[in-house]
Amino acid sequence: MVASRFTNPVHGDYFADPFVWRHRDYYYAIGTGPNEAAGTAVADSSPTIFPLLVSRDLAYWRRAGHALVRPETALGNTFWAPEVASAEGAWYLYYSVGREDRDHHLRVAKSPHPLGPYHDVEQLTDLGDTPFAIDPHPFRDEDGNWYLFHARDFVDSAESEGITVRAGTALAVQPLATMTQLARGQAVTVARARHDWQRFAAQRPMYGRIHDWHTLEGPFVVKRRGRYYCLYSGGCWQTERYGVDYVVADTVMGPYCDTGTDSGPRVLRTMPGRVAGPGHCSVVTTAAGDDYLAYHAWCPHYQARRLHIDPIAFTDGGPRVPAPGRMDPSLAEPDPR
């Protein structure tokens, strides 16, 4: 069952980087909460990291605790962008952890149940090789093979065949040898920043130099119309310039084409009075085969990021959200269930 209409945001709490999935008759959501983002998550033996929500219809959500038992404090104090995958009779939670906005690396936790508790089991990326990696997205292809898309830093600016790529955080993919181990030496770049709207900050000190730093992050892959669409968020997440765009490929490892990205985010962008700074999305498909985009957007005055959900269509012109952030005051009452 899916509601015919939504009131956005669909949940009133801080809930950034939302990942929504369907399992049996329920929808589940996991995201970055305020404590995880700010580095104030409590060290405890009970699940205290990453808030969980449960819904029957995508419109009304109830709290379901937290997913991850906090791993050892030496790993870091900020936890970002969790995603969950089911395989081999178990559930796996992929996330990044680090200190403030630096030194993030990717890890995976495991549980026998979708709501956890999840216990950390393995480190996926090494700070010596990849000093900043965030936003892991596990993707299972139709042949059963798994891949891990993620965002990582690229400090070079370069020009090739008339195309200039810019220094910043951008997208990569690597096969998973197992659900808890990356296939070493097989990482491929998915997309690099090339346009002004993707700028995170001008004159930003990074890695001992000053850069005009650009950001592509939050990858999420779906296969539609025979092609692989990698949705991502670009720009600075703290501003109205943030939005959702995509690259597309004929095979899961690419090459991915970014033609059309020069004019700004095409899937979802700020619309004054409707949605502000939307980004970090996931696609959930109903039992009837309809696709919905879950994403966070800012509340008025940019005080908190909250969960929004809208239909998404994969058209001849690419993925589009026809009516982002639409509001319906008649659905503002609490969930009666």
Residue pairs with C-beta under 8 A, 6 or more apart in sequence:
1 56
1 57
2 57
2 58
2 59
2 286
2 288
2 290
2 292
3 57
3 58
3 59
3 60
3 331
5 59
5 328
5 331
6 58
6 59
6 309
6 310
6 326
6 328
6 331
7 59
7 327
7 328
7 329
7 331
7 332
8 275
8 297
8 308
8 309
8 310
8 325
8 326
8 327
9 297
9 299
9 306
9 307
9 308
10 58
10 59
10 60
10 61
10 307
10 308
10 309
11 29
11 53
11 61
11 306
11 307
12 306
13 33
13 51
13 63
13 306
14 33
14 34
14 37
14 304
14 305
14 306
15 29
15 31
15 32
15 33
15 51
15 53
15 296
15 305
15 306
15 307
16 31
16 32
16 33
16 37
16 280
16 296
16 305
17 31
17 32
17 80
17 81
17 82
17 135
17 218
17 280
17 296
18 29
18 30
18 31
18 280
18 281
18 282
18 294
18 295
18 296
18 307
19 29
19 30
19 31
19 81
19 82
19 83
19 84
19 282
19 294
20 27
20 28
20 29
20 58
20 282
20 284
20 292
20 294
20 309
21 27
21 28
21 84
21 282
21 284
22 28
22 284
22 285
22 286
22 287
23 86
23 114
25 56
26 54
26 55
26 56
27 54
27 55
27 56
27 57
27 58
27 284
28 52
28 53
28 54
28 55
28 64
28 84
28 114
28 115
29 52
29 53
29 54
29 55
29 61
29 294
29 307
30 50
30 51
30 52
30 53
30 67
30 82
30 83
30 84
30 93
31 50
31 51
31 82
31 296
31 307
32 50
32 79
32 80
32 81
32 82
33 50
33 51
33 66
34 40
34 304
35 41
35 42
35 48
36 49
36 50
36 78
36 79
36 80
37 78
37 80
38 78
39 77
39 78
39 99
39 100
40 77
41 48
41 49
41 70
41 77
41 79
42 48
42 70
43 70
43 73
44 69
44 70
45 69
46 69
46 117
47 65
47 66
47 67
47 68
47 69
47 116
47 117
47 118
48 66
48 68
48 69
48 70
49 66
49 67
49 68
49 69
49 70
49 79
49 95
50 66
50 67
50 68
50 79
50 82
50 93
50 95
51 63
51 65
51 66
51 67
52 63
52 64
52 65
52 66
52 67
52 115
52 116
53 61
53 62
53 63
53 64
53 307
54 61
54 62
54 64
54 115
55 61
55 62
56 337
58 284
58 286
58 292
58 309
59 309
59 331
60 334
60 335
60 337
61 307
61 335
62 335
64 115
65 115
65 116
66 116
67 82
67 84
67 93
67 111
67 115
67 116
67 117
67 118
68 79
68 82
68 93
68 95
68 109
68 116
68 117
68 118
68 120
69 109
69 116
69 117
69 118
69 119
69 120
71 97
71 107
71 109
71 120
75 97
75 98
75 107
76 97
76 98
76 99
76 103
76 104
77 99
77 100
78 97
78 98
78 99
78 100
78 101
78 104
79 95
79 96
79 97
80 95
80 96
80 97
80 104
80 134
80 135
81 95
81 96
81 134
81 135
81 136
81 218
81 280
82 93
82 94
82 95
83 93
83 94
83 95
83 136
83 137
83 138
83 282
84 91
84 92
84 93
84 94
84 114
85 91
85 92
85 94
85 138
85 140
85 146
85 179
86 92
86 114
87 140
87 146
87 179
88 179
89 112
90 110
90 111
90 112
90 179
91 110
91 111
91 112
91 113
91 114
91 116
91 118
92 108
92 109
92 110
92 138
92 179
92 180
93 108
93 109
93 110
93 111
93 116
93 118
94 106
94 107
94 108
94 124
94 136
94 137
94 138
94 148
95 106
95 107
95 108
95 109
95 136
96 104
96 105
96 106
96 107
96 133
96 134
96 135
96 136
97 104
97 105
97 107
98 104
98 105
98 132
102 131
102 132
103 127
103 131
103 132
104 132
104 133
104 134
105 123
105 124
105 125
105 126
105 127
105 130
105 133
106 123
106 124
106 125
106 133
106 134
106 136
106 148
106 150
107 120
107 122
107 123
107 124
108 120
108 121
108 122
108 124
108 136
108 179
108 180
109 118
109 119
109 120
109 121
110 118
110 119
110 121
110 180
111 117
111 118
111 119
121 180
122 180
122 181
124 136
124 148
124 180
124 181
124 182
125 133
125 150
125 152
125 182
130 152
130 153
131 153
131 207
132 152
132 153
132 169
133 150
133 151
133 152
133 153
134 150
134 151
134 152
134 169
134 217
135 150
135 151
135 217
135 218
135 219
135 280
136 148
136 149
136 150
137 148
137 149
137 150
137 218
137 219
137 220
137 221
138 146
138 147
138 148
138 176
138 179
139 146
139 147
139 148
139 149
139 221
139 252
140 146
140 147
141 147
141 223
141 252
142 223
145 175
145 176
146 175
146 176
146 179
147 173
147 174
147 175
147 176
147 221
147 252
147 253
148 173
148 174
148 175
148 176
148 182
149 171
149 172
149 173
149 190
149 219
149 220
149 221
149 230
150 171
150 172
150 173
150 174
150 219
151 169
151 170
151 171
151 172
151 215
151 216
151 217
151 218
151 219
151 232
152 169
152 170
152 172
153 168
153 169
153 170
153 206
153 207
154 165
154 167
154 168
154 169
154 170
154 189
154 192
155 167
155 206
155 207
155 209
155 211
156 165
156 167
157 164
157 165
157 166
157 167
157 211
158 164
158 165
159 165
163 194
164 194
165 192
165 193
165 194
166 192
166 193
166 194
166 198
166 199
166 212
166 214
167 206
167 211
167 212
167 213
167 214
168 192
168 193
168 198
168 200
168 211
168 213
168 214
168 215
168 216
169 200
169 213
169 214
169 215
169 216
169 217
170 189
170 190
170 191
170 192
170 193
170 214
170 215
170 216
171 189
171 190
171 191
171 192
171 216
171 217
171 219
171 230
171 232
171 247
172 187
172 188
172 189
172 190
173 187
173 188
173 190
173 219
173 252
173 253
173 254
174 182
174 183
174 186
174 187
174 188
175 182
175 183
175 186
175 253
176 182
176 183
177 183
177 184
188 253
188 254
190 219
190 230
190 247
190 254
190 256
191 216
191 230
191 232
191 247
191 256
191 258
192 216
193 199
193 214
193 215
193 216
193 234
194 258
194 261
194 262
195 261
195 262
197 234
197 235
197 241
197 243
197 264
197 265
198 214
198 215
198 216
198 234
198 235
199 212
199 213
199 214
199 215
199 235
199 236
199 241
200 213
200 214
200 215
200 235
200 236
201 212
201 213
201 236
202 212
202 213
203 210
203 211
203 212
204 210
204 211
204 212
204 213
205 211
206 213
214 234
215 234
215 235
215 236
215 237
216 232
216 233
216 234
217 232
217 233
217 234
217 237
217 280
218 231
218 232
218 233
218 279
218 280
218 281
219 230
219 231
219 232
220 230
220 231
220 232
220 281
220 282
220 283
221 228
221 229
221 230
221 231
221 252
222 228
222 229
222 231
222 283
222 291
222 314
223 229
224 291
224 314
224 319
225 314
226 250
227 248
227 249
227 250
228 248
228 249
228 250
228 251
228 252
228 256
229 246
229 247
229 248
229 314
229 318
229 319
230 246
230 247
230 248
230 249
230 256
231 244
231 245
231 246
231 267
231 281
231 283
231 319
232 244
232 245
232 246
232 247
233 242
233 243
233 244
233 245
233 279
233 280
233 281
234 242
234 243
234 244
234 245
234 265
235 241
235 242
235 243
235 265
236 242
237 277
237 279
237 280
238 277
238 302
239 277
240 270
240 276
240 277
241 270
241 277
242 270
242 277
242 278
242 279
243 264
243 265
243 267
243 268
243 269
243 270
243 277
243 278
243 279
244 265
244 267
244 268
244 269
244 278
244 279
244 281
244 293
244 295
245 261
245 264
245 265
245 266
245 267
246 266
246 267
246 318
246 319
247 256
247 257
247 258
247 261
248 256
248 257
248 318
249 255
249 256
249 257
260 266
260 318
266 318
266 320
267 281
267 293
267 312
267 318
267 319
267 320
267 321
268 275
268 278
268 279
268 281
268 293
268 295
268 321
268 324
269 278
270 276
270 277
270 278
271 324
271 325
274 324
274 325
274 326
274 327
275 297
275 308
275 324
275 325
276 297
276 298
276 299
276 300
276 302
277 297
277 298
277 302
277 305
278 295
278 296
278 297
278 308
278 324
278 325
279 295
279 296
279 297
280 295
280 296
281 293
281 294
281 295
282 293
282 294
282 295
283 291
283 292
283 293
283 294
283 312
284 291
284 292
284 294
285 291
285 292
286 292
290 311
291 311
291 312
291 313
291 314
292 309
292 310
292 311
292 312
293 309
293 310
293 311
293 312
293 321
294 307
294 308
294 309
295 307
295 308
295 309
295 310
296 305
296 306
296 307
296 308
297 305
297 306
297 308
297 325
298 304
298 305
298 306
299 305
299 306
308 324
308 325
310 321
310 322
310 323
310 324
310 325
310 326
311 321
311 322
311 323
312 319
312 320
312 321
313 319
313 320
313 321
313 322
